[in-house]
Amino acid sequence: MSKKDCENALPHPTQNPKSKIQNPKSPWQPPPCLEVRDLWFEYDDGPAALRGLSLQIAEGELVAFIGQNGSGKTTLAKHFNGLLRPTRGQVWLHGQTIDDRPVSHLAHSVGYVFQNPDHQIFNPTVREEIAVGPRNLGLSEAEVAQRVAEAMAALDLEPYADRQPAILSFGLRRKVSLAAVLAMRTPILILDEPTAGLDRKSTTELMTQIQARHQQGQTIILITHDMGLVAEYVPRCLILQAGQLLAQGSPRQIFRQVDLLQQTDLDLPQITALARRLAPYGLPEDILTVAEFCRIYLEQVK
């Protein structure tokens, strides 16, 4: 990587290059909007998928669930909107248990974007697909139309408004499924592998939308295997293994723990792995992003 490459990778001077990774501490902490207490869950045909798991997610947080396949990430998230119900333990939403609340009621508070968009799409046009959620909330047709238009504009879906979503590319179908949930404007948004199948440009556009909603106070949970995405955008991540919460902290804290990464088979972001190899030459081992790498590199070569 040349000095010129690093200069091109740096953010615009008006941007804060650390804004995506800082998680300032404050003596006041917002109350949890989601809380899990001693949660156990068993599928009919297998062992316990969640085993005594307890955690809290604060109002307005952006967090990521990370871990290998089968660690319990999606199983846990599906308890938040009632798609799964605990074998034992409790899930609390805004200070109340959700034991007796139907999925249709929880959908007003928790939006869920499935990993596979084909599990979510069933309407003949993109416009109609996005309108389903707001219409089910009982909104007026004028409000429904406005939300649909805003969601399509946010994800550049206007050219496909009257197209059949089932015949669109995988990346576009993923955008449609996301727009359908964004249009509901739920206080909590869960995205299961949201960038899978997207190119870098589409990923950046999507994460820009997610960041904007987080800054507006929406609570967002990402389920992802993309450690580069976690490093660049997420203030706090929670590692699940075998249905238990193994560790939690900022990406920088997590990626410093070599033994933890080996235990969970999580790969470092490529730029962090490069920084670690260059540590004997004076670079910090815990660099998270290309912009951070370039800033430190340029400071050292001046």
C-alpha positions as CSV (number, residue, x, y, z in Angstrom):
1,M,0.0,0.0,0.0
2,S,1.6,3.3,-1.1
3,K,1.5,6.6,0.6
4,K,-0.7,7.9,-2.2
5,D,-3.2,5.0,-1.7
6,C,-3.4,5.9,2.0
7,E,-4.0,9.5,1.3
8,N,-6.9,8.6,-1.1
9,A,-8.4,6.2,1.6
10,L,-8.5,8.9,4.2
11,P,-12.0,10.4,4.9
12,H,-12.9,13.9,3.9
13,P,-11.5,16.5,6.3
14,T,-15.1,17.4,7.4
15,Q,-15.6,13.8,8.6
16,N,-14.5,12.3,11.9
17,P,-12.4,9.2,11.0
18,K,-13.1,7.7,14.4
19,S,-16.9,8.3,14.5
20,K,-17.7,4.8,13.5
21,I,-15.7,3.1,16.2
22,Q,-16.0,5.3,19.2
23,N,-18.4,4.4,22.0
24,P,-18.0,7.2,24.5
25,K,-18.6,6.3,28.1
26,S,-21.1,8.3,30.1
27,P,-22.2,8.1,33.8
28,W,-25.7,7.9,32.6
29,Q,-26.8,4.8,30.7
30,P,-30.1,4.5,28.8
31,P,-32.5,1.9,30.0
32,P,-32.5,-1.5,28.2
33,C,-35.1,-1.8,25.5
34,L,-34.4,-5.5,25.2
35,E,-33.4,-7.8,28.0
36,V,-33.0,-11.6,28.2
37,R,-32.9,-13.4,31.5
38,D,-31.7,-17.0,31.8
39,L,-33.0,-17.8,28.3
40,W,-33.1,-21.5,27.3
41,F,-34.5,-22.8,24.0
42,E,-34.6,-26.3,22.5
43,Y,-35.7,-27.2,19.0
44,D,-37.9,-30.3,18.8
45,D,-35.2,-32.3,16.9
46,G,-32.0,-31.3,18.8
47,P,-30.2,-30.2,21.9
48,A,-30.6,-26.8,23.5
49,A,-29.8,-24.0,21.1
50,L,-29.7,-21.3,23.9
51,R,-28.4,-22.2,27.3
52,G,-29.1,-19.9,30.2
53,L,-28.3,-16.7,28.2
54,S,-28.7,-13.3,29.8
55,L,-28.0,-9.9,28.2
56,Q,-29.3,-6.3,27.8
57,I,-29.5,-4.0,24.8
58,A,-29.9,-0.3,25.6
59,E,-32.3,2.0,23.9
60,G,-30.7,3.4,20.8
61,E,-27.8,1.0,20.7
62,L,-26.1,-0.4,17.6
63,V,-24.8,-3.8,18.4
64,A,-23.7,-6.9,16.5
65,F,-24.2,-10.6,17.3
66,I,-21.2,-12.5,16.1
67,G,-20.1,-16.1,16.3
68,Q,-19.9,-19.2,14.1
69,N,-22.9,-20.9,12.5
70,G,-24.9,-22.7,15.1
71,S,-23.8,-20.4,17.9
72,G,-27.4,-19.2,18.5
73,K,-27.4,-15.7,17.0
74,T,-30.5,-16.0,14.8
75,T,-32.3,-18.2,17.4
76,L,-31.8,-15.5,20.0
77,A,-32.9,-12.7,17.7
78,K,-36.1,-14.5,16.7
79,H,-37.1,-14.4,20.4
80,F,-37.2,-10.6,20.3
81,N,-40.2,-10.5,17.9
82,G,-41.9,-13.7,19.1
83,L,-41.1,-15.9,16.1
84,L,-39.6,-18.3,18.7
85,R,-40.7,-18.6,22.4
86,P,-38.4,-19.6,25.3
87,T,-38.3,-23.1,26.6
88,R,-37.3,-21.5,29.8
89,G,-36.5,-17.9,30.9
90,Q,-37.9,-14.5,29.8
91,V,-37.5,-11.9,27.2
92,W,-38.3,-8.3,28.2
93,L,-39.3,-5.5,25.7
94,H,-39.3,-2.0,27.0
95,G,-39.7,-3.2,30.6
96,Q,-42.4,-5.8,30.0
97,T,-42.2,-9.5,29.3
98,I,-43.4,-10.6,25.8
99,D,-44.7,-14.0,27.0
100,D,-48.3,-13.4,25.9
101,R,-47.9,-10.8,23.2
102,P,-48.6,-12.1,19.7
103,V,-46.2,-11.6,16.8
104,S,-48.5,-9.2,15.1
105,H,-48.4,-6.9,18.2
106,L,-44.6,-7.2,18.6
107,A,-44.2,-6.3,14.9
108,H,-45.1,-2.7,15.8
109,S,-41.9,-2.5,17.9
110,V,-39.4,-5.0,16.4
111,G,-38.7,-5.1,12.7
112,Y,-36.8,-8.2,11.4
113,V,-35.0,-8.5,8.0
114,F,-34.4,-12.2,7.2
115,Q,-31.1,-13.5,6.0
116,N,-32.9,-14.9,2.9
117,P,-35.1,-12.2,1.3
118,D,-37.1,-14.9,-0.4
119,H,-38.5,-15.9,3.0
120,Q,-40.0,-12.4,3.2
121,I,-41.1,-11.4,-0.3
122,F,-44.5,-12.5,-1.7
123,N,-46.2,-9.5,-3.4
124,P,-46.4,-8.9,-7.2
125,T,-44.6,-5.6,-7.3
126,V,-41.9,-3.9,-5.2
127,R,-44.2,-1.0,-4.4
128,E,-46.9,-3.4,-3.0
129,E,-44.3,-5.5,-1.1
130,I,-43.0,-2.4,0.8
131,A,-46.6,-1.2,1.5
132,V,-47.7,-4.4,3.3
133,G,-46.1,-3.6,6.7
134,P,-47.2,0.1,7.0
135,R,-50.7,-1.0,5.8
136,N,-50.9,-3.7,8.5
137,L,-50.1,-1.0,11.1
138,G,-53.4,0.6,10.2
139,L,-51.9,3.8,8.6
140,S,-53.8,5.9,6.1
141,E,-53.2,5.2,2.4
142,A,-51.5,8.7,2.2
143,E,-49.1,7.8,5.0
144,V,-48.5,4.4,3.5
145,A,-47.7,5.9,0.1
146,Q,-45.3,8.4,1.7
147,R,-43.4,5.7,3.6
148,V,-43.2,3.5,0.6
149,A,-41.8,6.4,-1.5
150,E,-39.2,7.3,1.2
151,A,-38.1,3.7,1.6
152,M,-37.6,3.2,-2.1
153,A,-35.7,6.5,-2.4
154,A,-33.4,5.6,0.5
155,L,-32.4,2.3,-1.2
156,D,-32.6,3.5,-4.9
157,L,-35.5,1.2,-5.7
158,E,-37.7,3.7,-7.6
159,P,-36.8,2.3,-11.0
160,Y,-38.1,-1.1,-9.8
161,A,-41.3,0.1,-8.1
162,D,-43.6,-1.7,-10.5
163,R,-41.4,-4.7,-11.2
164,Q,-42.0,-8.2,-9.8
165,P,-39.5,-8.5,-6.9
166,A,-39.1,-12.3,-7.3
167,I,-37.3,-11.9,-10.6
168,L,-34.9,-9.2,-9.4
169,S,-31.3,-10.0,-8.6
170,F,-30.4,-11.3,-5.1
171,G,-29.0,-7.9,-4.1
172,L,-32.1,-6.1,-5.2
173,R,-34.4,-8.5,-3.5
174,R,-32.4,-8.0,-0.3
175,K,-32.9,-4.2,-0.7
176,V,-36.6,-4.8,-1.2
177,S,-36.9,-6.9,2.0
178,L,-35.0,-4.2,3.9
179,A,-37.1,-1.4,2.5
180,A,-40.3,-3.2,3.5
181,V,-39.1,-3.3,7.2
182,L,-37.7,0.3,7.1
183,A,-41.1,1.6,6.0
184,M,-42.6,0.3,9.2
185,R,-40.3,2.6,11.3
186,T,-40.1,0.2,14.2
187,P,-38.1,1.4,17.2
188,I,-36.0,-1.8,17.0
189,L,-34.5,-3.2,13.8
190,I,-32.9,-6.6,13.5
191,L,-30.9,-7.4,10.3
192,D,-29.7,-10.9,9.7
193,E,-26.6,-11.0,7.5
194,P,-27.7,-7.7,5.8
195,T,-24.7,-7.3,3.5
196,A,-24.6,-10.9,2.2
197,G,-24.7,-10.9,-1.6
198,L,-24.1,-7.1,-1.8
199,D,-21.1,-5.5,-3.5
200,R,-19.0,-2.9,-1.7
201,K,-21.0,0.1,-3.1
202,S,-24.3,-1.4,-2.1
203,T,-22.9,-2.4,1.3
204,T,-21.7,1.2,1.9
205,E,-25.1,2.6,0.9
206,L,-26.9,0.2,3.2
207,M,-24.7,0.9,6.2
208,T,-25.1,4.7,5.6
209,Q,-28.9,4.1,5.9
210,I,-28.4,2.0,9.0
211,Q,-26.1,4.6,10.6
212,A,-28.6,7.4,9.8
213,R,-31.4,5.5,11.6
214,H,-29.1,4.7,14.5
215,Q,-28.3,8.4,14.8
216,Q,-32.0,9.1,14.9
217,G,-32.4,6.9,17.9
218,Q,-33.4,3.6,16.4
219,T,-32.1,0.5,18.2
220,I,-30.3,-1.8,15.6
221,I,-29.0,-5.3,16.0
222,L,-26.8,-6.8,13.2
223,I,-26.2,-10.5,12.9
224,T,-23.1,-10.9,10.8
225,H,-20.0,-12.9,10.0
226,D,-18.3,-9.9,8.4
227,M,-15.7,-8.7,10.9
228,G,-14.7,-5.8,8.7
229,L,-18.3,-4.5,8.9
230,V,-18.2,-4.9,12.7
231,A,-14.9,-3.1,13.0
232,E,-16.0,-0.2,10.9
233,Y,-19.5,0.4,12.0
234,V,-20.4,-1.3,15.3
235,P,-19.7,0.2,18.8
236,R,-20.4,-3.1,20.7
237,C,-20.5,-6.7,19.7
238,L,-21.6,-9.8,21.6
239,I,-20.0,-13.2,20.9
240,L,-22.2,-16.2,21.1
241,Q,-20.9,-19.8,21.3
242,A,-22.9,-22.9,21.8
243,G,-26.0,-20.9,22.9
244,Q,-24.2,-18.9,25.5
245,L,-22.8,-15.3,25.7
246,L,-19.1,-15.9,25.6
247,A,-17.8,-12.2,25.6
248,Q,-18.9,-8.7,24.8
249,G,-17.2,-5.4,24.2
250,S,-16.1,-3.0,21.5
251,P,-14.5,-4.4,18.4
252,R,-11.1,-3.1,19.4
253,Q,-11.4,-4.9,22.8
254,I,-12.6,-8.2,21.1
255,F,-10.0,-8.2,18.4
256,R,-7.1,-7.7,20.9
257,Q,-8.0,-11.1,22.5
258,V,-6.1,-13.6,20.3
259,D,-7.1,-16.6,22.5
260,L,-10.8,-15.6,22.2
261,L,-10.7,-15.3,18.5
262,Q,-9.0,-18.7,18.2
263,Q,-11.6,-20.2,20.5
264,T,-14.5,-18.9,18.4
265,D,-12.9,-19.3,14.9
266,L,-13.5,-15.6,14.2
267,D,-11.2,-14.1,11.6
268,L,-9.7,-10.6,12.1
269,P,-10.6,-7.9,9.6
270,Q,-8.0,-8.0,6.8
271,I,-6.6,-4.6,7.7
272,T,-6.3,-5.6,11.4
273,A,-4.5,-8.8,10.4
274,L,-2.1,-6.6,8.2
275,A,-1.5,-4.2,11.1
276,R,-0.7,-7.1,13.4
277,R,1.9,-8.4,11.0
278,L,3.4,-4.9,10.8
279,A,3.5,-4.4,14.5
280,P,7.3,-5.0,14.7
281,Y,7.7,-1.9,12.5
282,G,5.7,0.3,14.9
283,L,2.1,0.0,13.9
284,P,-0.5,-0.7,16.6
285,E,-1.9,-4.2,16.5
286,D,-5.5,-3.1,17.0
287,I,-6.1,-1.0,13.9
288,L,-9.7,-1.5,12.8
289,T,-10.2,0.3,9.4
290,V,-8.3,1.3,6.3
291,A,-8.8,5.0,7.2
292,E,-7.3,4.5,10.6
293,F,-4.4,2.5,9.1
294,C,-3.6,5.2,6.6
295,R,-3.8,8.0,9.2
296,I,-1.3,6.2,11.5
297,Y,0.9,5.2,8.6
298,L,1.1,8.8,7.2
299,E,1.9,10.1,10.7
300,Q,4.8,7.7,10.9
301,V,6.3,8.4,7.5
302,K,6.2,12.2,7.8
